[in-house]
């Protein structure tokens, strides 16, 4: 089912534009000499023009061949002599010239014009194949799938037919047309069950059926695949992943966990291994099974290292957070420091440094934790994390009974503009003085709370407590 590309004038304009841009590349000197040392053949000498075009084409001088093929076609004048062998050949070769110079957009348009003009020509099936591949190269997978399927229907050479049907399904899948992809994959597996791409087709079909929530059909397809390739160990691991996907989609979490664990324990590699581990990590994170998640992150990092890929900041941060949630503060701190060292400008730098302090507290290394928090307060971090660090310092000192240190940290917190909860901290400072019997200082801090936060819910408690302090001071 060839796709229309518009009127012939637009097609000619597209090809002309592509040719002009293409000819900006340097030619072989002999080519330039041959083309421009002689005037182009006259319209009455069209067979000679075609012969020269053929010679250029045979010598892989595609830009010169293209110009002469076009001259030949223009000399024929409309309507084109479609019954003439050279006419069909010229249109077909124009498409090939564009194709072999990697101008795939113009190639697809040229082949479409050929398909429209010469539906009975002997090169028709080849043109469908080239047109489909040209569309695929431009990212137009919908048109590619349609043209490749038509090439299969029209009876391409036996060596190509199986691959054409598989490529048509693959293009439909890449386009996002799951219904078409599933139908063609099913047709392909039915006709060519022993082909080299059959395993990939079976896996893709199962994946699409799971995505479409056709779980019964997916289960049947898995059973058939297992029977056919039961002795193929690498493919069996891929089928385990497909089974895990199916169990996860059906919310059979225990079964999914068992299958993913089996994948983790199996050696070797398979195309979807990274994706399988990412899916497993996502499931464990949703279930908050952080201890089980840690080895999955480790396995993923090993895959990245083997592939020569740098572990990104997002992955490091998630891995570190998992370690902290699992109570492994040593590993969490190590990963966070790696993040800070390798990605100093990361948007999560403040949070990472703050979490380092939490890890140090978790390891009972309070002095190091406080030093880290102080670095955040005085460092080049966002105000949000500077405020949280100051508050954490204050709370730590307060818990140790070191009230002057705590109050100093709380004052830093309250001095930061736009912070939330400053009224409660100011009230806490005043109440600390009050509880320690420093009534005059307590009155001063209560009044500061009332003055700075007149709309706060702490306003009236501050006024009442200030009155009690004045009464205790005999300031009736």
C-alpha positions as CSV (number, residue, x, y, z in Angstrom):
1,X,0.0,0.0,0.0
2,X,2.2,2.8,-1.3
3,X,1.8,6.1,0.5
4,X,1.1,9.2,-1.6
5,X,3.7,11.9,-1.3
6,X,1.8,14.7,-2.9
7,X,1.8,16.2,-6.3
8,X,4.6,15.6,-8.7
9,X,5.6,19.3,-8.6
10,X,6.3,19.0,-4.9
11,X,8.2,15.8,-5.4
12,X,10.3,17.4,-8.2
13,X,11.0,20.4,-5.9
14,X,12.1,18.1,-3.1
15,X,14.4,16.0,-5.3
16,X,15.8,19.2,-6.9
17,X,16.5,20.7,-3.5
18,X,18.2,17.5,-2.3
19,X,20.3,17.3,-5.4
20,X,21.4,20.9,-5.2
21,X,22.5,20.5,-1.6
22,X,24.1,17.2,-2.4
23,X,26.2,18.5,-5.2
24,X,27.9,20.9,-2.9
25,X,30.2,18.0,-2.0
26,X,33.4,17.9,-4.0
27,X,33.4,15.8,-7.1
28,X,36.1,13.8,-8.8
29,X,37.8,16.1,-11.2
30,X,37.2,13.8,-14.1
31,X,33.5,13.8,-13.3
32,X,33.3,17.6,-13.4
33,X,35.2,17.6,-16.6
34,X,32.9,15.1,-18.3
35,X,29.8,16.8,-17.1
36,X,30.7,20.4,-17.9
37,X,33.2,20.2,-20.8
38,X,30.4,19.3,-23.1
39,X,26.9,20.8,-23.4
40,X,24.2,18.4,-22.2
41,X,22.8,16.3,-24.9
42,X,20.0,17.8,-26.8
43,X,16.5,16.6,-26.2
44,X,16.6,14.7,-29.5
45,X,19.6,12.7,-28.3
46,X,17.9,11.2,-25.2
47,X,19.2,7.6,-25.6
48,X,22.7,9.0,-25.4
49,X,21.8,10.9,-22.2
50,X,20.5,7.7,-20.7
51,X,23.6,5.7,-21.7
52,X,25.9,8.3,-20.1
53,X,23.7,8.2,-16.9
54,X,24.1,4.4,-16.9
55,X,27.9,4.7,-17.2
56,X,28.1,7.3,-14.4
57,X,25.9,5.0,-12.2
58,X,28.1,2.0,-13.0
59,X,31.1,3.9,-11.9
60,X,29.3,5.0,-8.6
61,X,29.3,8.6,-9.7
62,X,25.8,9.0,-8.4
63,X,25.5,12.8,-8.5
64,X,26.4,13.0,-12.2
65,X,24.2,10.0,-12.9
66,X,21.3,11.7,-11.2
67,X,21.6,14.8,-13.3
68,X,21.7,12.8,-16.5
69,X,18.8,10.6,-15.5
70,X,16.8,13.7,-14.8
71,X,17.8,15.2,-18.1
72,X,16.6,12.0,-19.8
73,X,13.2,12.1,-18.0
74,X,12.7,15.8,-18.7
75,X,13.4,15.2,-22.4
76,X,10.6,12.6,-22.5
77,X,8.1,15.3,-21.6
78,X,4.7,14.6,-19.9
79,X,3.1,12.2,-20.1
80,X,6.1,9.9,-19.4
81,X,6.5,7.0,-21.7
82,X,5.7,4.4,-19.0
83,X,5.9,1.5,-21.4
84,X,9.4,2.4,-22.3
85,X,12.0,0.3,-20.4
86,X,14.4,3.2,-19.9
87,X,11.7,5.4,-18.4
88,X,11.1,3.0,-15.5
89,X,14.8,2.4,-15.1
90,X,15.6,6.1,-14.9
91,X,13.0,6.7,-12.2
92,X,14.2,3.7,-10.3
93,X,17.9,4.7,-10.6
94,X,17.1,8.2,-9.4
95,X,15.9,6.7,-6.2
96,X,19.0,4.5,-6.0
97,X,21.2,7.5,-6.5
98,X,19.7,9.3,-3.6
99,X,19.7,6.1,-1.5
100,X,23.4,5.4,-2.1
101,X,24.4,8.9,-1.2
102,X,22.4,8.6,2.1
103,X,19.8,11.2,1.1
104,X,17.0,9.0,2.4
105,X,14.2,11.6,2.4
106,X,14.6,12.3,-1.3
107,X,15.1,8.6,-1.9
108,X,11.8,7.7,-0.3
109,X,10.0,10.4,-2.4
110,X,11.7,9.2,-5.6
111,X,10.8,5.6,-5.0
112,X,7.2,6.5,-4.2
113,X,7.0,8.3,-7.5
114,X,8.4,5.3,-9.3
115,X,5.9,3.0,-7.5
116,X,3.0,5.3,-8.6
117,X,4.1,5.4,-12.2
118,X,5.3,1.8,-12.8
119,X,3.2,-0.6,-10.8
120,X,3.9,-3.5,-13.2
121,X,7.7,-3.0,-13.6
122,X,10.0,-5.9,-12.7
123,X,11.8,-3.7,-10.2
124,X,8.6,-2.9,-8.2
125,X,9.3,-5.2,-5.3
126,X,12.9,-4.0,-5.0
127,X,11.6,-0.4,-5.0
128,X,9.3,-1.3,-2.1
129,X,12.2,-2.7,-0.2
130,X,14.4,0.3,-0.8
131,X,11.6,2.7,-0.1
132,X,10.9,1.0,3.2
133,X,14.5,1.1,4.3
134,X,14.7,4.7,3.3
135,X,11.7,5.5,5.5
136,X,13.3,3.5,8.3
137,X,16.5,5.6,8.0
138,X,14.5,8.8,8.3
139,X,12.6,7.5,11.4
140,X,9.3,7.2,9.6
141,X,8.6,3.8,11.0
142,X,4.9,3.8,10.0
143,X,5.7,4.1,6.3
144,X,8.7,1.8,6.6
145,X,6.5,-1.0,8.1
146,X,3.9,-0.6,5.4
147,X,6.3,-0.7,2.5
148,X,8.4,-3.6,3.9
149,X,5.2,-5.6,4.4
150,X,4.1,-4.9,0.8
151,X,7.5,-6.0,-0.4
152,X,7.0,-9.3,1.5
153,X,3.5,-9.6,0.1
154,X,4.7,-9.0,-3.5
155,X,7.2,-11.8,-3.2
156,X,10.7,-10.6,-2.5
157,X,13.5,-13.0,-3.1
158,X,13.4,-16.0,-0.7
159,X,16.5,-14.9,1.1
160,X,14.9,-11.6,2.0
161,X,11.3,-12.5,2.6
162,X,11.6,-13.7,6.2
163,X,13.6,-10.7,7.2
164,X,11.2,-8.3,5.5
165,X,8.2,-9.6,7.6
166,X,10.3,-9.4,10.8
167,X,11.5,-5.8,10.0
168,X,7.9,-4.7,9.2
169,X,6.8,-5.9,12.7
170,X,9.9,-4.3,14.3
171,X,9.1,-0.9,12.6
172,X,5.5,-1.1,13.7
173,X,6.7,-1.7,17.3
174,X,9.1,1.2,17.1
175,X,6.3,3.4,15.8
176,X,4.2,2.4,18.9
177,X,1.5,0.6,16.9
178,X,1.3,-2.4,19.2
179,X,-1.8,-4.0,17.5
180,X,-0.1,-4.0,14.1
181,X,3.3,-5.2,15.6
182,X,1.6,-8.1,17.5
183,X,-0.3,-9.2,14.4
184,X,2.8,-9.2,12.2
185,X,4.9,-10.9,14.8
186,X,2.3,-13.6,15.1
187,X,2.2,-14.0,11.3
188,X,5.9,-14.2,11.2
189,X,6.2,-16.8,13.9
190,X,3.5,-18.9,12.3
191,X,5.2,-18.9,8.9
192,X,8.9,-18.9,9.9
193,X,9.2,-20.6,13.4
194,X,12.8,-21.7,12.7
195,X,14.1,-18.4,11.4
196,X,17.0,-16.7,13.1
197,X,14.9,-13.8,14.3
198,X,12.1,-16.0,15.7
199,X,13.3,-15.8,19.3
200,X,13.4,-12.0,19.2
201,X,10.0,-12.0,17.6
202,X,8.5,-14.3,20.3
203,X,10.0,-12.2,23.1
204,X,8.7,-9.0,21.6
205,X,5.2,-10.5,21.0
206,X,5.0,-11.5,24.7
207,X,6.1,-8.1,25.8
208,X,3.5,-6.4,23.7
209,X,0.7,-8.7,24.9
210,X,1.7,-7.9,28.5
211,X,1.7,-4.2,27.8
212,X,-1.8,-4.6,26.2
213,X,-2.9,-6.5,29.4
214,X,-3.7,-9.6,27.3
215,X,-2.3,-11.8,30.0
216,X,-3.9,-15.1,28.9
217,X,-2.5,-14.7,25.3
218,X,0.9,-13.7,26.8
219,X,1.0,-16.8,28.9
220,X,0.1,-19.0,25.9
221,X,2.9,-17.4,23.9
222,X,5.4,-18.0,26.7
223,X,4.4,-21.6,26.9
224,X,4.9,-22.1,23.2
225,X,8.3,-20.4,23.3
226,X,9.4,-22.5,26.2
227,X,8.5,-25.7,24.4
228,X,10.3,-24.6,21.2
229,X,13.5,-23.3,22.8
230,X,13.6,-25.1,26.2
231,X,17.3,-26.1,25.7
232,X,18.5,-22.6,24.8
233,X,19.9,-21.4,28.1
234,X,20.4,-17.7,27.2
235,X,16.9,-17.5,25.7
236,X,15.4,-19.3,28.7
237,X,16.8,-16.4,30.9
238,X,15.0,-13.9,28.6
239,X,11.8,-15.9,29.0
240,X,12.3,-15.8,32.8
241,X,12.3,-12.0,32.5
242,X,9.1,-12.1,30.4
243,X,7.5,-14.3,33.1
244,X,8.6,-11.9,35.8
245,X,7.1,-9.0,33.8
246,X,3.8,-11.0,33.5
247,X,3.7,-11.8,37.2
248,X,4.5,-8.2,38.1
249,X,1.7,-6.9,35.7
250,X,-0.7,-9.3,37.4
251,X,0.4,-8.1,40.8
252,X,1.6,-11.6,41.7
253,X,4.5,-10.0,43.7
254,X,5.8,-13.1,45.4
255,X,6.1,-15.0,42.1
256,X,7.6,-11.9,40.4
257,X,10.2,-11.7,43.2
258,X,11.1,-15.3,42.8
259,X,11.5,-15.0,39.0
260,X,13.6,-11.8,39.3
261,X,15.8,-13.5,41.9
262,X,16.3,-16.4,39.6
263,X,17.5,-14.0,36.9
264,X,19.9,-12.4,39.4
265,X,21.4,-15.8,40.3
266,X,21.9,-16.9,36.7
267,X,25.2,-16.1,35.0
268,X,25.7,-14.8,31.5
269,X,24.2,-11.9,29.7
270,X,21.1,-11.3,27.6
271,X,19.8,-8.2,25.7
272,X,17.2,-7.2,28.3
273,X,19.4,-7.8,31.4
274,X,19.8,-4.1,32.3
275,X,16.1,-3.5,31.8
276,X,15.2,-6.5,33.9
277,X,17.3,-5.3,36.8
278,X,15.8,-1.8,36.5
279,X,12.3,-3.3,36.6
280,X,13.2,-5.4,39.6
281,X,14.7,-2.4,41.4
282,X,11.5,-0.4,40.8
283,X,9.4,-3.2,42.2
284,X,11.6,-3.6,45.3
285,X,11.6,0.2,45.9
286,X,7.8,0.3,45.7
287,X,7.7,-2.5,48.3
288,X,10.4,-0.8,50.4
289,X,12.5,-3.9,50.4
290,X,15.7,-2.0,50.7
291,X,18.0,-4.8,51.8
292,X,17.0,-6.9,48.9
293,X,17.4,-3.9,46.6
294,X,21.0,-3.2,47.5
295,X,22.5,-6.1,45.5
296,X,20.4,-5.2,42.5
297,X,22.0,-1.7,42.4
298,X,25.4,-3.3,42.8
299,X,24.7,-5.6,39.8
300,X,23.5,-2.7,37.7
301,X,26.7,-0.7,38.5
302,X,28.7,-3.7,37.4
303,X,26.8,-3.8,34.1
304,X,27.5,-0.1,33.5
305,X,31.2,-0.6,34.3
306,X,31.4,-3.5,31.8
307,X,29.7,-1.3,29.1
308,X,32.1,1.5,29.9
309,X,29.3,3.8,31.0
310,X,29.7,6.3,33.8
311,X,27.3,5.9,36.7
312,X,25.2,9.0,36.7
313,X,24.3,11.2,39.7
314,X,20.7,10.1,39.8
315,X,21.7,6.4,40.1
316,X,24.3,7.1,42.8
317,X,21.8,9.1,44.8
318,X,19.1,6.4,44.6
319,X,21.6,3.7,45.6
320,X,22.8,5.8,48.5
321,X,19.3,6.4,49.7
322,X,18.6,2.7,49.5
323,X,21.6,2.0,51.6
324,X,20.6,4.6,54.2
325,X,17.0,3.1,54.3
326,X,18.5,-0.3,54.7
327,X,20.6,0.9,57.7
328,X,23.9,0.5,55.9
329,X,25.2,3.9,56.8
330,X,28.8,3.1,55.8
331,X,27.8,2.3,52.2
332,X,25.4,5.2,52.1
333,X,28.1,7.7,53.2
334,X,30.6,6.3,50.6
335,X,28.1,6.6,47.7
336,X,27.1,10.1,48.7
337,X,30.7,11.3,49.0
338,X,31.3,9.8,45.5
339,X,28.3,11.7,44.2
340,X,29.6,15.0,45.7
341,X,33.1,14.4,44.3
342,X,32.1,13.4,40.8
343,X,29.1,15.8,40.4
344,X,29.8,18.9,42.5
345,X,27.2,20.9,40.7
346,X,24.5,18.4,41.0
347,X,21.1,19.8,42.1
348,X,21.0,17.3,45.0
349,X,24.4,18.3,46.4
350,X,22.8,19.9,49.5
351,X,20.6,17.0,50.2
352,X,23.5,14.6,49.6
353,X,25.7,16.4,52.1
354,X,22.9,16.6,54.6
355,X,22.4,12.8,54.2
356,X,26.1,12.3,54.8
357,X,25.6,13.9,58.2
358,X,22.6,11.6,58.9
359,X,24.9,8.6,58.1
360,X,27.5,9.9,60.5
361,X,24.8,10.3,63.2
362,X,23.7,6.7,62.4
363,X,27.3,5.5,62.9
364,X,27.4,7.4,66.3
365,X,30.0,9.8,64.9
366,X,28.2,13.0,66.2
367,X,31.3,15.4,66.1
368,X,31.9,14.5,62.4
369,X,28.2,14.8,61.7
370,X,28.0,18.3,63.3
371,X,31.1,19.4,61.4
372,X,29.5,18.3,58.1
373,X,26.3,20.2,59.0
374,X,28.3,23.3,59.8
375,X,30.0,23.0,56.4
376,X,26.6,23.1,54.8
377,X,25.5,26.1,56.8
378,X,28.6,28.1,55.8
379,X,29.0,26.5,52.3
380,X,27.7,27.3,48.8
381,X,24.5,25.3,49.2
382,X,20.8,26.2,48.7
383,X,19.1,28.1,51.5
384,X,16.7,25.2,52.0
385,X,19.6,22.8,53.0
386,X,21.5,25.5,54.9
387,X,18.4,26.1,57.1
388,X,17.8,22.3,57.6
389,X,21.5,21.9,58.6
390,X,21.3,24.8,61.1
391,X,18.1,23.3,62.6
392,X,19.7,19.9,62.8
393,X,22.7,21.3,64.6
394,X,20.4,23.1,67.1
395,X,18.4,20.0,67.8
396,X,21.5,17.9,68.2
397,X,23.0,20.3,70.8
398,X,19.6,20.6,72.5
399,X,19.4,16.8,72.8
400,X,22.8,16.8,74.5
401,X,21.8,19.6,76.9
402,X,24.2,22.1,75.3
403,X,21.7,24.9,75.3
404,X,23.9,27.9,74.5
405,X,25.2,26.0,71.4
406,X,21.7,25.0,70.5
407,X,20.4,28.6,70.8
408,X,23.3,29.9,68.7
409,X,22.3,27.4,65.9
410,X,18.6,28.2,66.2
411,X,19.4,31.9,65.8
412,X,21.2,31.2,62.5
413,X,18.2,29.3,61.4
414,X,15.8,32.2,62.3
415,X,18.1,34.7,60.5
416,X,17.7,33.0,57.1
417,X,15.0,34.8,55.1
418,X,11.9,33.0,53.9
419,X,12.4,30.0,56.2
420,X,9.3,28.1,57.4
421,X,8.7,27.5,61.1
422,X,10.8,30.4,62.4
423,X,8.1,31.3,64.9
424,X,8.3,27.9,66.6
425,X,12.1,28.1,66.9
426,X,12.0,31.6,68.3
427,X,9.4,30.5,70.8
428,X,11.6,27.5,71.7
429,X,14.6,29.8,72.3
430,X,12.5,31.9,74.7
431,X,11.0,28.9,76.5
432,X,14.6,27.5,76.9
433,X,15.6,30.6,78.8
434,X,12.3,30.5,80.7
435,X,12.9,26.9,81.8
436,X,16.4,27.6,82.9
437,X,15.3,30.5,85.1
438,X,16.8,33.2,82.9
439,X,13.6,35.2,83.1
440,X,14.8,38.6,81.8
441,X,16.3,37.0,78.7
442,X,13.1,34.9,78.3
443,X,11.0,38.0,78.3
444,X,13.2,39.6,75.7
445,X,12.9,36.5,73.4
446,X,9.1,36.2,73.9
447,X,8.7,39.8,72.9
448,X,10.9,39.2,69.9
449,X,8.6,36.3,68.9
450,X,5.5,38.6,69.3
451,X,7.2,41.4,67.3
452,X,8.6,39.3,64.5
453,X,5.6,37.0,64.1
454,X,2.4,38.9,65.0
455,X,0.1,36.5,63.0
456,X,1.7,33.4,64.5
457,X,-0.2,30.9,66.7
458,X,2.7,31.3,69.1
459,X,1.9,35.0,69.6
460,X,-0.6,34.6,72.5
461,X,1.4,31.8,74.3
462,X,4.5,34.1,74.0
463,X,2.5,37.0,75.5
464,X,1.2,34.8,78.3
465,X,4.6,33.4,79.2
466,X,6.2,36.8,79.0
467,X,3.6,37.9,81.6
468,X,4.4,35.0,83.9
469,X,8.1,35.9,83.7
470,X,7.4,39.5,84.5
471,X,5.3,38.4,87.4
472,X,8.1,36.1,88.7
473,X,10.4,39.1,88.4
474,X,7.9,41.1,90.5
475,X,7.3,43.5,87.6
476,X,3.6,43.7,88.4
